[in-house]
Amino acid sequence: MRSVSTRRNDGPADDDHNIPTDTGISRWHWAVFETLAGPDHASLILDGDSPRNFSRPNRASLARYAAAAHMIDPLLHEVTASRETKSKYFPVCRDERMQNLIAVPMFGPSGAIHAVAMWLGDINEPLPRMPIIGAAEWTASGLVSASPAAMFLLRTAHGDALTNHTIPEMLAALDSLDDRAGFLEMFNLTNLGRPADQWSGIASTTDESGQPHKIHLALRAVLVNGERVVRAVIADVSGIPTADRPDLTLAAVRHMPVPPGQALALCDLKTGFVHEWMCPVGSPLSSFRHHNPIFDDDSKLQVVNACFSLAAGVADTATIRARMRFSADEEWIELDACWTRICGGERPQALITIRPLSPIPTPVVRSCRACQELADHTIHLRP
């Protein structure tokens, strides 16, 4: 059995886990159990290189020993309660060798324990390298906070800014995402469709050297102080043997020609989320992807009406003139938006053509470092 220690090692340093590791071959893989809704609802999401779809914890390979299988659930509760790494020891009956079952908590950006990684081996056996495991958390409005490991795996720009990335900004860093519709269903507006409680899928990315990678995402919705929050565990699964199936539709959308001074947006009508944003290289409109827009009251009503009428099939097109900005401290930007429903069914989508009518401030949010970086890049690219 191939150890996870043969996985790529271009991720965060081992010090992130505070555990000594060894690159030798081990008989056992790491298993990852999500605890997004607490240890009482924990499930197996990764068994070595193999993603799992919220499987029962006792389906993990390390549960092959009955003693280990009986320790998994108590150890999940102990680790999440103590917030510390724990070990349990037991002998193998046939030769009385002592086995070590170690459990390591994985913290989310708000401090909650999103997952517990476990490994089983001989007491004197060095630990194999742990897979890169990140954690993320979305608000109901689609803003994501993420751990450094999650930012690394998602290849998100502005990796030093670990909060308030938008859905289109996150998805732009992915080459593909299995079942994007299922991912978006986690954020459904209740009047247009009940939001999903959990989802998992595989995404592909490309690093700076051009090497492809795969990541496994497992999401659950939880209530935090009465507010719905979507929490996630994100794990590196680059070693899984899967055939590359490029998303031809997404590739076509991202390469659509966009007239100068305009932008195109792909909008999921059940959530109201723009999940793809296209504009010419060097356009100041590229910074619109970094923040959720703030509309004035009349414009907000127009946007909601457009989403509902197109989602319900009452209309195929809508044209609105709106005022928006990205911070209460900035000036309003007036724009025309032409909506065209491009598909219906369970996941209706609209293509929006945006044409600003007033100057675009540079940067669009003066207090945002990422916006300043985008503005500097835009200025650099101008002829």
C-alpha positions, -999 to 999 in steps of 0.1 A, spaced: 0 0 0 15 34 -10 19 58 18 6 93 17 42 103 24 48 101 -14 24 129 -19 37 162 -33 54 183 -7 49 218 -20 25 227 7 27 243 41 55 232 63 52 202 86 54 226 116 18 236 108 8 203 124 35 202 151 40 165 145 73 147 135 68 129 102 87 105 81 88 100 44 92 62 46 66 36 36 39 29 62 13 2 62 -14 27 69 -28 59 54 -41 89 73 -79 90 76 -97 123 78 -130 126 97 -150 159 93 -165 173 125 -182 203 109 -214 198 128 -197 184 159 -183 149 168 -218 134 172 -222 139 134 -187 131 123 -181 112 91 -152 98 70 -143 121 41 -108 109 32 -92 74 36 -57 77 24 -59 89 -12 -95 79 -15 -122 106 -10 -153 94 8 -188 109 7 -197 114 44 -192 77 52 -196 62 86 -164 65 107 -161 28 111 -157 24 73 -121 37 76 -93 14 68 -78 19 102 -110 3 117 -97 -30 104 -86 -38 139 -116 -41 162 -99 -23 190 -92 7 168 -127 7 154 -141 10 190 -117 39 197 -126 61 168 -157 77 182 -144 83 217 -112 97 203 -132 121 180 -150 134 211 -119 136 232 -99 155 206 -127 180 198 -133 186 236 -96 190 245 -86 207 212 -53 188 214 -36 159 196 -43 126 214 -30 90 212 -44 56 222 -24 24 225 -35 -12 223 -18 -45 217 -23 -67 186 -34 -100 201 -15 -124 178 20 -110 185 14 -85 213 29 -56 194 17 -23 207 -3 -1 182 -6 37 183 -38 54 172 -31 91 169 -57 118 163 -49 154 153 -74 183 153 -78 205 122 -89 240 131 -111 263 110 -107 300 105 -130 309 133 -114 284 157 -139 255 154 -125 221 148 -134 212 112 -118 178 111 -97 152 129 -70 133 111 -61 98 124 -33 74 118 -27 39 131 7 21 132 33 3 154 42 23 185 78 27 172 68 34 136 75 70 123 45 89 112 40 92 75 35 127 60 1 140 67 -20 152 37 -24 189 33 -58 197 50 -74 231 50 -106 245 63 -130 272 51 -162 289 62 -188 307 41 -214 332 53 -249 331 38 -238 359 15 -211 338 0 -180 354 16 -154 329 26 -128 329 53 -101 302 50 -71 287 68 -36 292 51 -36 256 40 -71 261 23 -59 292 6 -29 273 -7 -50 244 -20 -76 267 -36 -48 287 -53 -67 318 -44 -51 352 -53 -41 375 -24 -34 345 -2 -22 367 26 -58 381 29 -76 352 46 -111 366 48 -139 380 26 -132 362 -7 -162 360 -28 -177 330 -46 -166 342 -81 -131 350 -68 -127 315 -53 -141 297 -83 -120 317 -107 -89 299 -93 -103 265 -101 -100 248 -135 -130 227 -128 -154 218 -100 -175 186 -100 -212 193 -96 -209 231 -94 -247 231 -92 -246 210 -61 -221 234 -45 -243 264 -53 -273 246 -38 -257 250 -4 -265 288 -7 -301 286 -22 -325 315 -14 -352 298 6 -380 313 -16 -365 297 -47 -353 264 -33 -344 248 -1 -307 250 5 -288 217 7 -273 206 41 -241 190 28 -221 185 -4 -188 170 -15 -169 172 -47 -135 172 -65 -119 203 -79 -89 207 -101 -63 235 -100 -30 243 -116 -1 257 -97 24 284 -107 47 258 -124 18 245 -146 14 212 -126 -22 200 -122 -36 192 -87 -68 178 -73 -86 187 -41 -115 172 -23 -141 195 -7 -166 184 20 -192 210 31 -219 211 58 -243 238 68 -244 246 106 -260 273 127 -236 297 145 -253 322 168 -285 317 149 -269 323 115 -265 297 88 -228 291 80 -213 267 55 -181 250 68 -157 230 47 -128 207 49 -105 209 19 -79 181 13 -52 175 -12 -60 143 -33 -36 149 -61 -26 112 -60 -60 99 -70 -60 82 -104 -87 101 -123 -90 109 -160 -89 146 -168 -123 157 -181 -121 194 -189 -152 214 -184 -158 225 -219 -188 247 -211 -168 266 -184 -138 270 -208 -161 285 -234 -177 309 -209 -143 321 -196 -131 327 -232 -161 346 -244 -152 379 -261 -160 409 -239 -163 444 -254 -140 470 -240 -154 488 -210 -179 461 -203 -181 429 -183 -200 396 -185 -213 377 -154 -228 343 -151 -254 344 -124 -270 315 -105 -306 326 -102 -316 305 -72 -289 321 -51 -284 354 -68 -247 347 -68 -225 357 -97 -201 327 -99 -182 337 -131 -170 372 -139 -153 380 -172 -138 413 -184 -109 423 -207 -74 419 -193 -63 450 -175 -99 463 -171 -106 482 -139 -138 460 -138 -116 430 -128 -117 443 -92 -155 440 -90 -149 403 -84 -132 408 -50 -162 422 -31 -199 416 -30 -218 446 -44 -239 470 -23 -270 483 -41 -292 512 -32 -328 502 -22 -343 507 -57 -315 488 -74 -317 460 -49 -354 456 -57 -347 455 -94 -320 428 -90 -343 406 -68 -371 410 -93 -348 401 -122 -336 369 -103 -371 358 -94 -388 365 -128 -360 348 -148 -358 318 -124 -395 313 -126 -395 315 -164 -418 345 -163 -393 364 -185 -363 354 -206 -346 388 -204 -345 418 -181 -328 452 -183 -320 473 -152 -302 505 -144 -286 502 -110 -264 521 -86 -239 500 -67 -207 503 -47 -185 480 -27 -181 500 5 -202 525 23 -173 550 21 -171 549 -17 -191 568 -44 -220 551 -62 -213 536 -96 -242 537 -121 -245 509 -146 -268 492 -171 -272 454 -167 -289 433 -194 -299 399 -181 -305 369 -204 -317 335 -191 -295 309 -208 -308 278 -191 -338 267 -169 -345 235 -151 -333 229 -115 -304 253 -117 -315 283 -139 -287 306 -150 -285 340 -165 -258 358 -185 -255 395 -175 -238 421 -197 -227 450 -175 -219 485 -189 -208 511 -164 -222 546 -170 -200 564 -145 -162 564 -139 -148 534 -120 -128 544 -89 -93 531 -87 -91 512 -64 -128 504 -60 -123 502 -22 -96 525 -10 -91 507 23 -87 473 7 -51 461 1 -62 435 -24 -81 462 -44 -50 484 -44 -30 455 -57 -55 449 -85 -55 486 -93 -17 486 -95 -18 456 -118 -45 473 -140 -25 504 -143 6 484 -152 -13 466 -180 -27 498 -196 -10 507 -229 
